[in-house]
Amino acid sequence: MLRLEHLDLRRGPDVLIRDADLTLHGGWKIGLTGRNGCGKSSLLNLLAGQLEADRGHYQRPADWRIATMAQEVPALPQAAIEYVLDGHPQLRTFEQSLADAEAREDGEAIARAHAQLESINAWALPAQAATVLAGLGFAEPVQRQPVASFSGGWRMRLNLARVLLSDADLLLLDEPTNHLDLDAVLWLQDYLSQFRGTMLLISHDRDFLDAVVGHILHIEQQQLTLYTGNYSGFERLRAEHLARQESEYRKQTAQAEHLKKFIARFKAKASKARQAQSRVKALEKLELIAPAHIADGFRFTFPEPVKLPNPMLDLEQVQCGYRDQGETVILSEVTLNIRPESRLGLLGPNGAGKSTLIKTLAGHLAPLGGRYTIGPELVIGYFHQQQVDALPQDDHPISLMQAAQPKWEESRVRSELGRFGFHGDDVFSPVKRFSGGEKSRLALALLVQQKPALLLLDEPANHLDLDMREALTLALQAFEGAVVLVSHDRHLLETTVDELVLVAGGRVTPFDGDLNDYARWLRENQKAAQKPAVSTAPKQDARAKRQEAAQRRTALRPLRQAVEKLEKQLAGCETKLADIEQALADETLYQPDNKQRLTTLLAEQGALRQQQEQIEESMLLAMEELEQAEQALE
């Protein structure tokens, strides 16, 4: 277990954590949450032994193996799969022992080295590494490519794969989903759910946290608070705690005011002097409860578009791809009509062409064929990670905003930057000093100035914390134009788009289902790809085939009925959740007079999400049982 005793942690002169005292038990999976800059990454570094506490003690089992994600991956000539296998320290140590023993022709040492390798199942590790790499989006042919051949984001995936293969007792993961697409996030979610060690995880993806962790460790106002349950449960419990704290604060404030009035009225009267003095002592002893504190996150809106042409974009039989020493077609026969009311979410496996499609829609890639029509005076707002990385590193937010709005006074420029969380001297800081989240906020602030009618967003939530993602969600919900969105953040997709489009197999088609259906589609396709070719069997008599099929249907009917029943229960639960979430979107609900209703709705939301999780788990088990029965009857 991990033990913190009266621990203080500082960053320079700033206190990040004060007097932390808690125990984290072995086998727990813990989500570490809190606002940007509160000390989450510093706490992970302390737990990894890379930082020392400024006061107090930190204890962990001496024999625990710890795995953390490196900040950077160098441009190595080593093959990707070999780099990942290096993450298993015992493997390389035992392999070296075997090589040394063989060089000495020491039979006894060779036998010991073989036994050591057997103890860690070394012969299966290359296949396991290949599976991990495939899950994170590396196709088999590229797993032998040198690390140096991959971009920064893909190298971070290699770093994650290396950590996952490390066979660690304690996993410390800082934003592991940042450079992943939705397919890889779903795979990682399943992988970590089966991890048997202890894990602390920083993530701004609420659905990912809900699926993976069983505890939340929250940092707020220099205090560590441990909650039991997933992120949704934490939100409910914290809201209830803040409501109680606010109620107790108001009661105590009223009591203090009453004491002060009594003292002011009777302190000078001899007959009441003793009582007044006792009230003074009572007031001095009164330990004032702090008011409930909720740090204000930044909020922003997209301005009303100047013009909404209809249609905005019209693609008919378009070929999408690249011209580089010839034509490379990625997507064929793309027919897509984007109107002012369109809210499209793009789904598809890694490398299927989602970014290629968005670049074509944005006009950054010319179509290789077909008809591409853009509406008159259409203003397109295009957000992508390369745009964030391309911000002038030596420039400052105030100068960039002044360039975007040259007619504005400095006070208005600073006010606009303040809407995106840039205050005081921050507006004069060079971009290169900003974190990834701050750069993304600045890129969003500049995008808003364009007054776009069509937003093309390629992973806009990367590096944004939970408060920032919620602000983006609300801004997109209120946006009056059209949206095309690629994101690994399921909450953002579920709350801002109303149509899903599948990009797969070189085609772009409507997807009839929700994100749960998409996850099942992915798993089915992965299983189909892994199935070996079936040899041709002698043809059976047609009547015998019909009889066999009837027997199979009879045997499988109860299992199918169980799955269908759970699907109906899940649909009912999701409908109720949608109603509550719609109610929670009402801004008046967050006024003081409605605090009781807010608390009730949050409690209902938490209970329904817990029920949803239980149904999904039961449905997964039922589907697995049905699948096993189907395979047994094949």
C-alpha positions as CSV (number, residue, x, y, z in Angstrom):
1,M,0.0,0.0,0.0
2,L,1.0,3.7,-0.4
3,R,1.0,5.8,2.7
4,L,1.2,9.7,3.0
5,E,1.7,11.1,6.5
6,H,1.3,14.8,7.2
7,L,2.9,15.5,3.8
8,D,3.5,18.9,2.3
9,L,4.5,19.3,-1.4
10,R,5.7,22.6,-2.9
11,R,6.6,23.9,-6.3
12,G,9.0,26.7,-5.7
13,P,7.3,29.1,-3.3
14,D,3.8,27.7,-3.9
15,V,2.3,25.1,-1.7
16,L,0.6,22.5,-3.8
17,I,-0.5,20.0,-1.1
18,R,-0.7,20.7,2.6
19,D,-0.8,18.1,5.5
20,A,-1.9,15.2,3.3
21,D,-2.6,12.1,5.4
22,L,-4.1,9.1,3.6
23,T,-3.6,5.4,2.7
24,L,-4.0,3.9,-0.8
25,H,-4.3,0.2,-0.8
26,G,-2.7,-2.3,-3.2
27,G,-4.9,-3.2,-6.2
28,W,-6.8,0.1,-6.1
29,K,-7.2,2.0,-9.4
30,I,-7.4,5.7,-8.6
31,G,-8.2,8.7,-10.8
32,L,-6.3,11.8,-9.8
33,T,-8.3,15.0,-10.5
34,G,-8.1,18.7,-9.9
35,R,-7.7,21.9,-11.9
36,N,-4.6,22.5,-14.1
37,G,-1.7,23.6,-11.9
38,C,-3.0,22.1,-8.7
39,G,-0.2,19.6,-8.4
40,K,-1.4,16.4,-10.0
41,S,1.7,15.7,-12.0
42,S,3.9,16.7,-9.1
43,L,2.1,14.2,-6.9
44,L,2.7,11.5,-9.5
45,N,6.4,12.4,-9.5
46,L,6.6,12.2,-5.8
47,L,4.9,8.7,-5.8
48,A,7.4,7.6,-8.5
49,G,10.3,8.8,-6.2
50,Q,11.3,11.6,-8.6
51,L,10.4,14.3,-6.0
52,E,10.9,14.6,-2.3
53,A,8.2,15.8,0.1
54,D,8.9,19.2,1.7
55,R,7.4,17.9,5.0
56,G,6.1,14.6,6.3
57,H,6.6,11.0,5.0
58,Y,5.8,8.9,2.0
59,Q,6.0,5.1,2.2
60,R,5.6,2.4,-0.4
61,P,6.7,-1.3,-0.5
62,A,10.4,-1.5,-1.2
63,D,10.0,-4.3,-3.7
64,W,7.3,-2.7,-5.9
65,R,8.2,-2.1,-9.5
66,I,7.0,1.3,-10.7
67,A,6.2,2.3,-14.3
68,T,5.7,5.9,-15.4
69,M,5.3,7.6,-18.8
70,A,8.4,9.5,-20.0
71,Q,7.9,13.1,-21.1
72,E,9.8,12.6,-24.4
73,V,10.8,9.6,-26.5
74,P,14.1,10.1,-28.4
75,A,14.5,9.5,-32.1
76,L,16.0,6.1,-31.8
77,P,17.1,3.8,-34.7
78,Q,15.7,0.9,-32.7
79,A,12.6,-1.0,-34.0
80,A,9.4,0.0,-32.3
81,I,8.6,-3.4,-30.9
82,E,12.1,-3.8,-29.5
83,Y,11.7,-0.4,-27.8
84,V,8.5,-1.6,-26.2
85,L,10.1,-4.9,-25.1
86,D,12.8,-2.8,-23.4
87,G,10.1,-1.6,-21.0
88,H,10.2,-5.1,-19.3
89,P,13.4,-4.7,-17.3
90,Q,13.6,-8.4,-16.2
91,L,13.4,-9.6,-19.8
92,R,16.5,-7.7,-20.9
93,T,18.4,-8.6,-17.7
94,F,17.6,-12.3,-18.0
95,E,18.4,-12.3,-21.8
96,Q,21.8,-10.7,-21.0
97,S,22.4,-13.4,-18.4
98,L,21.7,-16.1,-20.9
99,A,24.0,-14.5,-23.5
100,D,26.8,-14.2,-21.0
101,A,26.4,-17.8,-19.9
102,E,26.4,-19.0,-23.5
103,A,29.5,-17.1,-24.2
104,R,31.2,-18.7,-21.2
105,E,29.7,-22.1,-22.2
106,D,28.5,-22.4,-18.6
107,G,25.8,-25.1,-18.6
108,E,24.6,-24.4,-15.1
109,A,24.3,-20.7,-15.7
110,I,22.5,-21.3,-19.0
111,A,20.0,-23.5,-17.2
112,R,19.4,-20.8,-14.5
113,A,19.0,-18.1,-17.2
114,H,16.4,-20.3,-19.0
115,A,14.6,-20.8,-15.8
116,Q,14.5,-17.1,-15.1
117,L,13.2,-16.4,-18.6
118,E,10.5,-19.1,-18.1
119,S,9.5,-17.5,-14.8
120,I,8.4,-14.3,-16.6
121,N,7.0,-16.2,-19.6
122,A,9.6,-14.5,-21.8
123,W,8.8,-16.5,-24.9
124,A,5.2,-15.0,-25.0
125,L,6.3,-11.4,-24.5
126,P,7.0,-10.5,-28.2
127,A,3.5,-11.6,-29.1
128,Q,2.1,-9.6,-26.1
129,A,4.1,-6.5,-27.2
130,A,2.7,-6.9,-30.7
131,T,-0.9,-7.1,-29.3
132,V,-0.4,-4.0,-27.2
133,L,1.0,-2.1,-30.2
134,A,-1.9,-3.2,-32.4
135,G,-4.3,-2.1,-29.7
136,L,-2.7,1.4,-29.7
137,G,-3.0,1.6,-33.5
138,F,0.3,0.2,-34.8
139,A,-0.4,-2.2,-37.7
140,E,1.9,-5.2,-37.8
141,P,4.0,-4.0,-40.8
142,V,5.0,-0.8,-39.0
143,Q,5.9,-2.4,-35.7
144,R,9.4,-3.1,-37.0
145,Q,10.0,0.5,-38.2
146,P,12.5,2.5,-36.3
147,V,11.3,4.7,-33.4
148,A,12.8,7.8,-35.2
149,S,10.3,7.3,-38.2
150,F,7.3,8.1,-36.0
151,S,5.9,11.6,-35.1
152,G,5.9,12.9,-31.6
153,G,2.3,11.8,-30.9
154,W,3.0,8.2,-32.2
155,R,6.2,8.1,-30.1
156,M,4.1,8.9,-27.0
157,R,2.0,5.8,-27.9
158,L,5.2,3.8,-28.0
159,N,6.0,5.1,-24.6
160,L,2.6,4.1,-23.3
161,A,2.9,0.6,-24.8
162,R,6.3,0.2,-23.1
163,V,4.7,1.1,-19.7
164,L,1.9,-1.3,-20.3
165,L,4.3,-4.2,-21.0
166,S,6.5,-3.4,-17.9
167,D,4.8,-5.9,-15.5
168,A,4.8,-3.1,-12.9
169,D,3.2,-3.3,-9.4
170,L,2.4,0.4,-9.6
171,L,1.3,2.2,-12.8
172,L,1.5,6.0,-12.8
173,L,-0.2,7.4,-15.9
174,D,-0.3,11.1,-16.8
175,E,-2.9,11.7,-19.5
176,P,-2.5,8.4,-21.3
177,T,-5.3,9.1,-23.8
178,N,-4.0,12.5,-25.0
179,H,-2.5,11.2,-28.2
180,L,-5.0,8.4,-28.8
181,D,-8.0,8.2,-31.1
182,L,-11.3,6.8,-30.0
183,D,-10.4,3.2,-31.1
184,A,-7.2,3.2,-29.1
185,V,-9.0,4.8,-26.1
186,L,-11.6,2.0,-26.1
187,W,-8.8,-0.7,-26.3
188,L,-6.8,1.0,-23.5
189,Q,-9.9,1.1,-21.3
190,D,-10.5,-2.6,-21.7
191,Y,-6.7,-3.3,-21.0
192,L,-6.5,-1.2,-17.9
193,S,-9.8,-2.6,-16.6
194,Q,-8.0,-6.0,-16.4
195,F,-4.8,-4.7,-14.8
196,R,-4.4,-6.3,-11.4
197,G,-1.8,-4.0,-9.9
198,T,-2.2,-0.5,-8.3
199,M,-2.7,2.4,-10.6
200,L,-2.9,6.2,-10.3
201,L,-4.3,7.9,-13.4
202,I,-4.6,11.5,-14.5
203,S,-7.2,11.9,-17.2
204,H,-9.6,14.5,-18.4
205,D,-11.9,12.0,-20.1
206,R,-14.8,11.4,-17.7
207,D,-16.1,8.3,-19.6
208,F,-12.6,6.7,-19.5
209,L,-12.3,7.4,-15.7
210,D,-15.8,6.0,-15.1
211,A,-14.8,2.7,-16.9
212,V,-11.4,2.3,-15.3
213,V,-11.1,3.6,-11.8
214,G,-12.8,2.7,-8.5
215,H,-11.6,5.7,-6.4
216,I,-11.0,9.4,-7.1
217,L,-8.3,11.4,-5.3
218,H,-9.2,15.0,-5.7
219,I,-6.8,18.0,-5.2
220,E,-8.5,21.2,-4.2
221,Q,-7.3,24.2,-2.2
222,Q,-4.1,22.3,-1.3
223,Q,-6.1,19.4,0.2
224,L,-6.2,15.8,-0.9
225,T,-9.7,14.2,-0.6
226,L,-10.3,10.5,-1.4
227,Y,-13.7,9.4,-2.7
228,T,-14.9,5.8,-3.3
229,G,-16.4,5.2,-6.7
230,N,-15.9,6.3,-10.3
231,Y,-15.8,9.9,-11.6
232,S,-19.6,10.2,-11.9
233,G,-20.0,9.1,-8.3
234,F,-17.3,11.6,-7.3
235,E,-19.2,14.4,-9.0
236,R,-22.4,13.5,-7.1
237,L,-20.7,13.1,-3.7
238,R,-18.7,16.4,-4.1
239,A,-21.8,18.3,-5.1
240,E,-23.6,16.9,-2.0
241,H,-20.6,17.9,0.2
242,L,-20.4,21.4,-1.2
243,A,-24.2,21.8,-0.6
244,R,-23.9,20.7,3.0
245,Q,-20.8,22.9,3.5
246,E,-22.6,25.9,2.2
247,S,-25.7,25.2,4.4
248,E,-23.5,24.8,7.5
249,Y,-21.6,28.0,6.6
250,R,-24.8,30.0,6.3
251,K,-26.1,28.6,9.7
252,Q,-22.8,29.4,11.4
253,T,-22.7,32.9,9.8
254,A,-26.2,33.6,11.1
255,Q,-25.2,32.3,14.6
256,A,-22.1,34.6,14.6
257,E,-24.2,37.6,13.6
258,H,-26.6,36.9,16.4
259,L,-23.8,36.8,18.9
260,K,-22.3,40.0,17.6
261,K,-25.6,41.8,17.9
262,F,-26.1,40.6,21.5
263,I,-22.6,41.8,22.4
264,A,-23.1,45.2,20.8
265,R,-26.4,45.7,22.6
266,F,-25.5,44.5,26.1
267,K,-21.8,44.8,26.6
268,A,-22.0,48.2,28.2
269,K,-24.9,47.2,30.6
270,A,-23.8,46.0,34.0
271,S,-26.7,43.6,34.3
272,K,-25.9,41.9,31.1
273,A,-22.1,42.2,31.2
274,R,-21.5,38.7,32.3
275,Q,-23.7,37.2,29.6
276,A,-22.1,39.5,27.0
277,Q,-18.7,38.4,28.1
278,S,-19.7,34.8,27.7
279,R,-21.0,35.6,24.2
280,V,-17.6,37.1,23.4
281,K,-15.9,33.9,24.4
282,A,-18.3,31.8,22.4
283,L,-17.7,33.9,19.4
284,E,-13.9,33.5,19.8
285,K,-14.3,29.7,20.1
286,L,-16.5,29.6,17.1
287,E,-14.4,27.9,14.4
288,L,-15.7,29.4,11.3
289,I,-16.5,27.0,8.5
290,A,-15.2,28.1,5.1
291,P,-17.9,28.9,2.5
292,A,-18.3,26.2,-0.2
293,H,-15.7,27.0,-2.8
294,I,-16.1,26.2,-6.5
295,A,-13.4,27.7,-8.6
296,D,-14.8,29.5,-11.6
297,G,-13.8,27.8,-14.9
298,F,-13.6,29.8,-18.0
299,R,-16.7,30.1,-20.2
300,F,-16.9,31.3,-23.8
301,T,-19.3,31.3,-26.7
302,F,-19.0,31.3,-30.5
303,P,-20.4,34.5,-32.0
304,E,-23.4,34.4,-34.3
305,P,-22.2,33.6,-37.9
306,V,-22.5,36.5,-40.3
307,K,-23.9,34.2,-43.0
308,L,-25.2,30.6,-43.1
309,P,-25.2,29.5,-46.7
310,N,-27.4,26.4,-47.4
311,P,-25.9,24.0,-48.2
312,M,-22.5,24.9,-46.8
313,L,-20.6,22.1,-48.4
314,D,-21.8,19.6,-51.0
315,L,-19.6,16.7,-52.0
316,E,-20.6,14.3,-54.7
317,Q,-18.6,11.2,-55.6
318,V,-15.4,12.9,-54.3
319,Q,-12.0,11.2,-54.1
320,C,-10.0,12.3,-51.1
321,G,-6.3,11.8,-50.8
322,Y,-2.9,13.2,-51.6
323,R,-0.9,14.3,-54.6
324,D,2.7,13.3,-54.0
325,Q,4.5,11.8,-57.0
326,G,1.2,10.6,-58.3
327,E,-2.2,10.3,-56.6
328,T,-2.9,8.4,-53.4
329,V,-6.6,7.9,-52.9
330,I,-7.6,7.4,-49.2
331,L,-11.4,7.8,-49.5
332,S,-13.5,7.0,-52.6
333,E,-17.0,8.1,-53.8
334,V,-17.6,10.5,-50.8
335,T,-21.0,12.0,-51.0
336,L,-21.8,14.4,-48.1
337,N,-24.1,17.4,-47.8
338,I,-23.4,19.8,-44.9
339,R,-26.2,22.2,-44.0
340,P,-26.5,24.9,-41.3
341,E,-28.1,22.4,-38.9
342,S,-25.6,19.6,-39.5
343,R,-23.9,18.2,-36.3
344,L,-21.7,15.3,-37.5
345,G,-19.3,13.1,-35.5
346,L,-16.7,11.2,-37.5
347,L,-16.0,7.7,-36.4
348,G,-13.6,5.1,-37.8
349,P,-10.5,3.1,-37.1
350,N,-7.1,4.7,-36.8
351,G,-5.7,5.6,-40.2
352,A,-9.0,5.2,-42.0
353,G,-9.0,8.8,-43.3
354,K,-11.0,10.9,-40.8
355,S,-8.3,13.7,-40.8
356,T,-8.0,13.4,-44.6
357,L,-11.7,14.0,-44.9
358,I,-11.7,17.0,-42.6
359,K,-8.7,18.5,-44.5
360,T,-10.7,18.1,-47.7
361,L,-13.7,19.7,-46.2
362,A,-11.5,22.6,-45.0
363,G,-10.0,23.1,-48.4
364,H,-6.5,22.1,-47.2
365,L,-6.5,19.1,-49.6
366,A,-7.9,19.5,-53.1
367,P,-10.2,16.6,-54.1
368,L,-8.7,14.1,-56.5
369,G,-12.0,13.7,-58.3
370,G,-15.7,14.3,-58.0
371,R,-17.7,17.5,-57.4
372,Y,-16.8,19.7,-54.4
373,T,-19.1,22.8,-53.9
374,I,-18.7,25.4,-51.2
375,G,-21.5,27.8,-50.2
376,P,-21.1,31.5,-51.0
377,E,-19.1,33.5,-48.3
378,L,-18.8,30.4,-46.1
379,V,-16.5,31.1,-43.2
380,I,-14.8,27.8,-42.0
381,G,-13.2,27.5,-38.5
382,Y,-10.7,24.6,-38.6
383,F,-9.1,23.4,-35.4
384,H,-6.4,20.8,-35.4
385,Q,-3.4,19.8,-33.3
386,Q,-0.8,21.0,-35.9
387,Q,-2.5,24.5,-35.7
388,V,-1.9,24.5,-31.9
389,D,1.8,23.4,-32.4
390,A,2.2,26.1,-35.0
391,L,1.4,29.0,-32.7
392,P,4.3,31.5,-32.8
393,Q,6.4,30.4,-29.8
394,D,8.0,33.8,-29.2
395,D,4.7,35.7,-29.6
396,H,2.3,36.7,-26.9
397,P,-1.5,36.2,-26.4
398,I,-2.1,40.0,-26.5
399,S,-0.3,40.5,-29.7
400,L,-1.9,37.5,-31.4
401,M,-5.4,38.8,-30.3
402,Q,-4.6,42.3,-31.5
403,A,-3.6,40.9,-34.9
404,A,-7.0,39.1,-35.0
405,Q,-8.9,42.2,-33.9
406,P,-6.8,45.2,-35.0
407,K,-9.6,47.7,-34.4
408,W,-10.0,46.8,-30.7
409,E,-8.7,48.9,-27.8
410,E,-6.2,47.1,-25.5
411,S,-8.8,46.9,-22.7
412,R,-11.2,45.0,-25.0
413,V,-8.4,42.7,-26.2
414,R,-7.5,41.9,-22.5
415,S,-11.2,41.3,-21.7
416,E,-11.5,38.8,-24.6
417,L,-8.4,36.9,-23.5
418,G,-9.8,36.9,-19.9
419,R,-12.8,34.9,-21.2
420,F,-10.3,32.2,-22.1
421,G,-8.5,32.2,-18.8
422,F,-5.6,34.6,-19.7
423,H,-5.4,37.2,-17.0
424,G,-2.8,39.8,-15.7
425,D,0.7,39.3,-16.9
426,D,-0.3,36.0,-18.6
427,V,-1.3,38.0,-21.7
428,F,2.4,39.1,-22.1
429,S,3.9,35.7,-21.6
430,P,5.5,34.0,-24.6
431,V,3.6,31.1,-26.1
432,K,6.5,28.7,-25.6
433,R,6.0,28.9,-21.8
434,F,2.4,27.7,-21.9
435,S,1.2,24.2,-21.3
436,G,-0.6,22.2,-23.9
437,G,-3.9,23.1,-22.4
438,E,-3.1,26.8,-22.4
439,K,-2.0,26.7,-26.0
440,S,-5.2,24.9,-27.0
441,R,-7.2,27.6,-25.2
442,L,-5.3,30.3,-27.1
443,A,-6.0,28.6,-30.4
444,L,-9.7,28.4,-29.5
445,A,-9.7,32.1,-28.6
446,L,-8.2,33.0,-32.0
447,L,-10.6,30.6,-33.8
448,V,-13.6,32.4,-32.2
449,Q,-12.6,35.7,-33.7
450,Q,-13.2,34.4,-37.2
451,K,-17.0,34.2,-36.6
452,P,-17.1,30.8,-38.4
453,A,-20.4,29.4,-39.8
454,L,-18.9,25.8,-40.0
455,L,-16.6,24.4,-37.4
456,L,-14.3,21.5,-38.4
457,L,-12.7,20.2,-35.2
458,D,-10.1,17.5,-35.2
459,E,-9.4,16.4,-31.6
460,P,-10.1,19.8,-30.0
461,A,-10.2,18.4,-26.4
462,N,-6.5,17.3,-26.4
463,H,-4.8,18.8,-23.4
464,L,-8.0,20.4,-22.1
465,D,-8.9,19.7,-18.5
466,L,-12.4,18.7,-17.4
467,D,-13.6,22.3,-16.7
468,M,-12.2,23.4,-20.1
469,R,-13.9,20.5,-21.9
470,E,-17.2,21.4,-20.2
471,A,-16.8,25.0,-21.4
472,L,-16.2,23.7,-25.0
473,T,-19.2,21.4,-24.8
474,L,-21.5,24.3,-23.7
475,A,-20.1,26.6,-26.4
476,L,-20.7,24.0,-29.1
477,Q,-24.2,23.3,-27.8
478,A,-25.0,27.0,-28.2
479,F,-23.3,27.4,-31.5
480,E,-25.7,28.4,-34.3
481,G,-23.7,27.0,-37.2
482,A,-22.7,23.5,-38.3
483,V,-20.2,21.2,-36.7
484,V,-18.0,18.3,-37.9
485,L,-16.1,16.7,-35.0
486,V,-13.4,14.1,-34.6
487,S,-12.7,13.4,-30.9
488,H,-11.7,10.6,-28.6
489,D,-13.8,12.2,-25.8
490,R,-17.0,10.3,-25.8
491,H,-18.8,12.8,-23.6
492,L,-18.0,15.6,-26.0
493,L,-19.3,13.6,-28.9
494,E,-22.5,12.4,-27.2
495,T,-23.4,15.9,-26.1
496,T,-22.6,18.0,-29.2
497,V,-23.4,15.9,-32.3
498,D,-26.6,14.3,-33.5
499,E,-25.4,12.3,-36.5
500,L,-22.5,9.8,-36.6
501,V,-20.6,9.1,-39.8
502,L,-18.3,6.0,-40.3
503,V,-15.1,6.4,-42.1
504,A,-13.8,2.9,-42.8
505,G,-12.7,0.7,-45.7
506,G,-12.1,3.7,-47.9
507,R,-15.7,4.8,-47.7
508,V,-17.8,7.4,-45.8
509,T,-21.2,6.2,-44.7
510,P,-23.9,7.1,-42.1
511,F,-23.5,5.0,-38.9
512,D,-26.8,3.8,-37.6
513,G,-26.2,3.5,-33.8
514,D,-24.6,5.2,-30.9
515,L,-21.1,5.1,-29.4
516,N,-21.8,1.8,-27.6
517,D,-22.8,0.3,-30.9
518,Y,-19.6,1.6,-32.4
519,A,-17.5,0.0,-29.6
520,R,-19.2,-3.3,-30.4
521,W,-18.6,-2.8,-34.1
522,L,-14.9,-2.3,-33.5
523,R,-14.7,-5.5,-31.4
524,E,-16.5,-7.6,-33.9
525,N,-14.2,-6.3,-36.7
526,Q,-11.1,-7.0,-34.6
527,K,-12.3,-10.5,-33.9
528,A,-13.2,-11.1,-37.6
529,A,-9.7,-9.9,-38.6
530,Q,-8.1,-12.3,-36.1
531,K,-10.1,-15.4,-37.2
532,P,-8.1,-17.9,-39.4
533,A,-9.4,-18.9,-42.8
534,V,-11.8,-21.8,-42.4
535,S,-11.0,-24.8,-44.6
536,T,-13.7,-26.0,-47.0
537,A,-15.8,-28.8,-45.5
538,P,-17.8,-31.4,-47.3
539,K,-21.3,-30.2,-48.1
540,Q,-24.0,-31.4,-45.7
541,D,-27.4,-32.5,-46.7
542,A,-29.7,-29.5,-46.9
543,R,-32.3,-31.1,-44.6
544,A,-29.7,-31.9,-42.0
545,K,-28.5,-28.3,-42.2
546,R,-32.0,-26.9,-41.5
547,Q,-32.4,-29.3,-38.5
548,E,-29.1,-28.3,-37.1
549,A,-29.9,-24.6,-37.5
550,A,-33.2,-25.1,-35.8
551,Q,-31.5,-26.8,-32.8
552,R,-29.0,-23.9,-32.6
553,R,-31.8,-21.3,-32.5
554,T,-33.6,-23.3,-29.8
555,A,-30.5,-23.6,-27.7
556,L,-29.5,-19.9,-28.0
557,R,-33.0,-18.4,-27.6
558,P,-32.9,-17.9,-23.8
559,L,-29.5,-16.3,-24.0
560,R,-30.6,-13.9,-26.8
561,Q,-33.7,-13.0,-24.8
562,A,-31.6,-12.2,-21.8
563,V,-29.4,-9.8,-24.0
564,E,-32.5,-8.2,-25.5
565,K,-34.0,-7.6,-22.0
566,L,-30.8,-5.9,-20.8
567,E,-30.7,-3.8,-24.0
568,K,-34.2,-2.5,-23.2
569,Q,-33.3,-1.8,-19.6
570,L,-30.2,0.1,-20.8
571,A,-32.2,2.1,-23.3
572,G,-34.7,3.1,-20.5
573,C,-31.8,4.1,-18.2
574,E,-30.2,6.2,-20.9
575,T,-33.4,8.0,-21.7
576,K,-33.8,9.0,-18.0
577,L,-30.2,10.1,-17.9
578,A,-30.8,12.2,-21.0
579,D,-33.8,13.9,-19.4
580,I,-31.7,14.7,-16.3
581,E,-28.8,16.0,-18.3
582,Q,-31.2,18.3,-20.2
583,A,-32.5,19.6,-16.9
584,L,-28.9,20.2,-15.7
585,A,-28.2,22.3,-18.8
586,D,-30.6,24.9,-17.4
587,E,-28.4,27.8,-16.2
588,T,-31.0,28.9,-13.6
589,L,-30.6,25.6,-11.8
590,Y,-27.2,26.8,-10.5
591,Q,-28.6,29.8,-8.7
592,P,-28.6,29.6,-4.8
593,D,-32.4,29.2,-4.6
594,N,-32.3,26.0,-6.7
595,K,-29.5,24.3,-4.8
596,Q,-31.8,21.6,-3.3
597,R,-33.1,20.7,-6.7
598,L,-29.6,20.6,-8.1
599,T,-28.5,18.3,-5.3
600,T,-31.5,16.0,-6.0
601,L,-30.8,15.9,-9.7
602,L,-27.1,15.2,-9.2
603,A,-28.0,12.4,-6.8
604,E,-30.5,10.9,-9.3
605,Q,-27.9,11.2,-12.1
606,G,-25.3,9.4,-10.0
607,A,-27.7,6.6,-9.1
608,L,-28.7,6.2,-12.8
609,R,-25.1,6.1,-14.0
610,Q,-24.3,3.4,-11.4
611,Q,-27.4,1.5,-12.6
612,Q,-26.2,2.0,-16.2
613,E,-22.8,0.7,-15.4
614,Q,-24.3,-2.4,-13.7
615,I,-26.6,-3.1,-16.7
616,E,-23.7,-2.7,-19.1
617,E,-21.6,-5.1,-17.1
618,S,-24.4,-7.6,-17.0
619,M,-25.1,-7.1,-20.7
620,L,-21.4,-7.6,-21.5
621,L,-21.4,-10.9,-19.6
622,A,-24.6,-12.0,-21.2
623,M,-23.2,-11.2,-24.7
624,E,-20.0,-13.1,-23.9
625,E,-22.0,-16.1,-22.8
626,L,-24.1,-15.9,-26.0
627,E,-21.0,-15.6,-28.1
628,Q,-19.4,-18.6,-26.4
629,A,-22.5,-20.7,-26.9
630,E,-22.6,-19.7,-30.6
631,Q,-19.0,-20.7,-31.0
632,A,-19.5,-24.0,-29.2
633,L,-22.4,-24.8,-31.6
634,E,-20.4,-23.9,-34.7
